[in-house]
Amino acid sequence: MNKLLITADHVITKPTDQPIDQGAVLVEGGRIAAVGRAAELDTAVDAGVTRLSCPGATVLPGLIDCHVHLAFDASADPLRAVAHADPTELATAMATRAEHLLASGVTTVRDLGDRDALTVTLRAAIEAGTAIGPRILAATTPLTSRGGHCGFLGGEVTTDDDIRAGIARNAAAGADLIKVMASGGALTPTGPRMWEAQFTARQLRLIVEEATRHGLAVAAHAHGTDVIAHCVDAGVRTIEHCSWRTAEGIGYDPEITRRMVENDIAVCRCVSGDWQLFRRQLGAERADAISETIRRMREDGVRFIAGTDAGVPGAAFGDYVGMLDFFATLGFGRCEVLDMATTGAAHALGLTDTGALTTGMRADLIVTDGNPLTDPTALRRIRHVFAAGRRAPALPPEGTEQPG
């Protein structure tokens, strides 16, 4: 079986661990076979083992994007692109977006809403090696109310039987989790407003119970303060957006946060790489209020995980690092930000074989020019990307048009 020994100035096994200076990672059969000092591993392996020397570089776990929509094209009207696209053309576009995500250092994505379970097909192609891309966790069709947020994807439900049937259908299609649109959303202005509930508290409990019966966790799109509370009480695994909206503005509730922390419910705040544009669109006052709420959540112990919402308007595929920069501007430390993107994200997604560089884990790793723990720009200078031991193609040249 082929082996590869990667050596670099630094190896970050976990963001909060002390990096190994002049370290090395031995990859074998898509797994990490050993991690340690370069001098020790170099003498321990056979002379015929392939070696990749990366002076001036750092090896660290591959990045995880916990919230993407591969079926969307990040245009001003992604709904039209999904609803009216030819399935074959859409599948091809999704594969291109996945390849670009991988080349930018993202080795795992959680897709939280597509059409016709196309992500499941793409997931299988990537696993078989016939397509290039990150590992995909697919939610397939999100559950939503009649006329509700993203109902065009085909997941509208009303009754309890509808809910049970929708979850069973997704599970049979190969879903890795269930996504529920617990509140309204900006992409569907004709539906409930962002802070308004699309399901009752009882229905959300039913959704979690049914998903659990199929062995699946639940990710909940939730903007409204009351809706967030219902999601926490229902026992969802992650809350997407979690913007604490009310009809009057922002209504942060530390008691809800306390229950969230107690139940190990993570928050994916969903910040696109171009967060400065987002601030300008919101206006300084509203943007500052949202930033302050994130700081309060952090102080109250919330586990944040990294997600870009790639595919929605303005959220391009491949601009992952810009999202991490946003959290750094709010005072999150470099180790903390990297944990959101690796170890912490893996924990929230229930993945025990990625997010860290330790023996036996999947060989999901990236090599950066410089050290991300000391140089915030290092993650933008990626030399190599490996997903399950497979080396990804390099990023397109600067100025090349990017997909969606």
N, C-alpha and C positions, 0 to 999 in steps of 0.2 A: 504494500500500500504506500502511495506517495506521501512523503513527508516534506514539510517546509519549515525552516528555521528563520524567523524574522528577528533581526537585532536592531536596536535603536538606542538613542541616548536615554530615553525614559520609557518605562512601561507602567501604565496606570491600570492596576488590576480591578480596583473599585475606586470611584471618585474620592471617597473619604479615607482611603488607605494611603500610606506613604508610598510614593512611586518608587519603582525599582530603577535606580540609575544604572546605565549601561546594561539594560535588561534584554531579555529575549523571550519569544513565544514560539513553542513548537506546535505546529499544526499537523494533524494526521487524520485522514478519513473524515474531514469535515468537523472534527472536534479539536479541542485544545488538549494536547498530550502532556505539555509541561510549560511552566512559567518560572523564570528565575534570572540569575545573573548570566549575562551573555557568555562570559568566559567559562562558566561551569557547564552550561548547556552545549556550548560549541565543542567542548572536549568529550561530552557524554554521548553525543550522537555520531553516527557513522560519517565518514568523510564523504560518502556519496549522497548525503542528504542535500537537497536544494537549499541554498541560502539566499536570503534577501536582506542585504545590509542597507540600513536607513540612517546614516549619520545626520545629526541635527534634527532628528524627528522623535515623535512620541507615538507609541502604540496604546490604544485605549479601546474600550468596548464600543461596538457599533451603536449608532444612535437609534432611538425609538420614537416614531411619530405616532402618538396615540389617537390622532383624529385627522383622517383624510377622507376625501371623496374622489376616488380615482375616476369615477364616471363623469365628474364635472370638469369643465375646462377653464375655470377661473376667469371667464369673460364676464361682461356686464349682465349677460343673460344665460347662465349655465343651465337653467331649467329647460330652455328650448333645445339646447345642444343634447341634453339627455333624452327628453321626451320624444323628439322627432328624429333622432339619429338612427341610421341603419345599424343593426346589432353587430354586424361584422366590422364596420368602420369604427363603431364605438369601442369594441374589444381591442382593435388595433391601437386606438388612441390611448386607451387605458394601459396597455403594455408599454407604450412609449413613455408615459408619465411614470410608471413604476421603475423603468430603467433609469430615468433621470433622478428619481429619488434615491436609488441605490448609489448612483455615481456621486451624489452629494453627501454620502456618509450615512444615510438612513438604511439600516439593515432589517428593521422590523416596522411594519405599519399596521395600524388598526383602521380598517375602512368601515365607516359608520353610516353607510347608506348607498346602495347602488341599484341598478335595474337588472332584472332577470338573472340574478345571482352570477353576474359576469365576473365578479371578483373571485368566486369559487373556481371558475374555470381558469382564470389567470393564476390563482394560487397553485393549482395542480400543475400548470405548465412550468411555473418557476421551480416547483419542487422536483419536477422531472428533468429540469435542465434544458427544456426547449424554449424557455423565455428567460430573460434577465430581469431580476428585480429583487426587492426585499421580501422577507417572509411576510405573508399577509394573514392577518386575523380579520375575517369577514363577518359583518353583521347582516349582510344581504339587505332585505327590504325592511326599513324601519316601520314600526307600528305608529300610526297616527290616527287622529279622529277624522270623521267624514268632513272633507273640505279643509282638513288641517294641514299643518306644516309638512311640506314635501309629500303630500298625498299623491302627486303625479308619479311617484315611484311604485305605487301599487299596494301600499300597506294600510289603507284605510280600514278601520274596524269600528264597530259600534257596541255590539253585545258581548257578553262574556264568552259565548260560543265563537264569535268572530275572533276574539283575542286568542282563545285556545287554538283555533284553526290556523291563525296567522303564525303563531309561534311554532306549531307543529310543522307547518309548511317550510318555514325557514330552517328548522332543524333538519328536516328531510333533505333540503337543498344543500346542506353541508355548512350551515352557519357556525361560527365559532363563538358567537355571543348574540344577544338580542339587544337591539337599539329601540328605545321608545322616545317619541317626541312628546315629552310630558307637558311642555308649554308650547305656545306659538313661537314663530321665528320670523326673522326679517325677510327670508327668501320667499315667504308666502304671505304677502300683505293682505290677501283676501280672507285668510284664516284668522284664528284667535290672535290677539295681540301678544307680544312677547312675554308679558307677565301673566297672561291668562292660562288657566289649566285646560288641557285637552282631555285629561282623564281624572276621574275621582280618586281620592286616596284609596278607596277599596279596590278600584280597578288596577291601580299601580301595584298593590299587594298581590292581586291575582296574577299580574304579569310576571312578577318576580317568582311567585310560587310555581307557575307553569314553566318558566324558563329553567328554574332549578330542577324541576322534574325531568327535563331534557338534558340536564347536566351543563346548563349554560348560565353565565352571569349576565347582568343587565347593565347597559350604559344608558343614562337618561339625559336627554337634552332638556335642560331646565333653566329658565331665566328668572321666573317669578319667585319671590321670597316664599310665598305659601306653597308653591309647587316644589321648591327645593326641600321644604320641610316634609312634604308627603313622600318624596323620593327617599329621603333619609329613613323615614319610618318604615317604608316598604322594604328597605334592604338592598337597594341597588349597589352595584360595585363601584361605579364611577359616576360623577356628575359632570356633564359637559356644559361649558360656559359659566354657569353658576354666578350670574351677574346681579342677583338680589334686587331685581326690578319690582317696582310697584307702580300703580297708576300715578302716584305722586312723584316718583323718582327712584332713589335707591334706598332700600330698607334692610340694612344688614342686621342679622339677628345672631348674637354670639351663642345663644342657647342652642340654636340649630347646629351651629358649628361644633359645639361641644359634643353633641350626639354624633355628628359626622366623624369626628376624631375618634370617639370611643368605638365606633363600628368600623374603623379603618376604611372609610370611604374616601377615595381620592378625588381630586378636582382637576379636570383638564380645562384650563381657562381659555384655550383656543385663541391664540394670538398669531396673526399672520406675520411673515417676515417683514413686510412693509408696515410696521406698526405706527410709524410716523404719519403715514397717510390716514390710518385709522383714527389717530388723535385729531388730525385736521378735520376729518369728516364729523367727528363727535363734537368738536369744539373744546377749548381748553378747560372750561369749567367741568363739563361732564367727564372728560377724559381724566382729569385730576381726581374726581370723585371715585371713579372706577379703580384708579391706581391706589388710592388710599384704602379702598375696600380690600384689595389684594394684600396690601401690607397688614391690615388687621387680621385677615384670615391666616396669614403666615404667623403672626404673633400668637394667634390662638391655636396653633399647632396643626393646621391643615396640611395634608400631604399633596403637593402639587405635582402633576405630571405634564410632560411636554406634548403639545399638539398644535398644529398649524391651521387646521381646517382647510388644508390645501384643496383647491377646486372651486371654492366659493369665490365670488367677485373680489379681485384684488389679492387673493391668497395663492400665489404661484407655487408650483411644485419645485422643490429644490432649494427654496430660500428658508431652510430650517434654522440656520444660525441667527438670522435676524430676530426670530422669536425668542431665542435664548438671550440675546442682547437686551430685549425688552425687560426681562426679569432682572438682569444685572443692573439696569438703570434704577430699579426699585430697591436696590440694596441686597439682592440675593448674592451670596458669595459664589466664587467659581466652582468650588466643590459641590455646593448646593445645586447650582444650575446643571452641572454634569450629572448629578444623581437623578434629577428630574428626567433627564434624557436617557438614562441607562438603568441603573439598579432600581431606582424608585419606580420607574415606568414598568419594568419587568414584573416587579412585585404586584403592582396594581392590576396588571393584565393577567396575572396568574401564571406567568412564565417562569419556570425554575431552571431553564437551560440556557439563558442568555442574560445580558445586562452586566456581566462581569467577566473578567479573564481569569478563570481558575480551571484546574484540570477537570476534564470531562464535559465542560460546557461546549455548546456550539461555537465554532470558530467564526463568530460575528465580531469583526474588529475593523478599526480604521487606523491608518497611519497618517499623522499630521506633520506638517513642516513647522516645528516649534512645539512648545509645551502649552496646552490649553489651560493648565492650572496657573500659569503666570502670564500668558499672552492671550488676551481675549480674541485676537484675530486668527489664532492658529487653526481653529476649526474651519476657516474659510480656505485654508491651504492644505487640501487633502491630497496626499500622494497615492495612497492605495486604499481600497475597500475590499473586504472579504465577507461574504455571507455564507455561512455553513461551509467555510473553507474554499469557496469558489471566489476567484478574483474577478472584480467588476471592471468593466471598461472605464477608461478615464473620462472625466468631465469633458463636454464639448468645449472647443476653444472660446475664449472671451468674445462676446458679441454674437455668438451663434443663437439663432432664434430658439427659444425653449418652448416645449409643449405646455399649453394651458397653465 
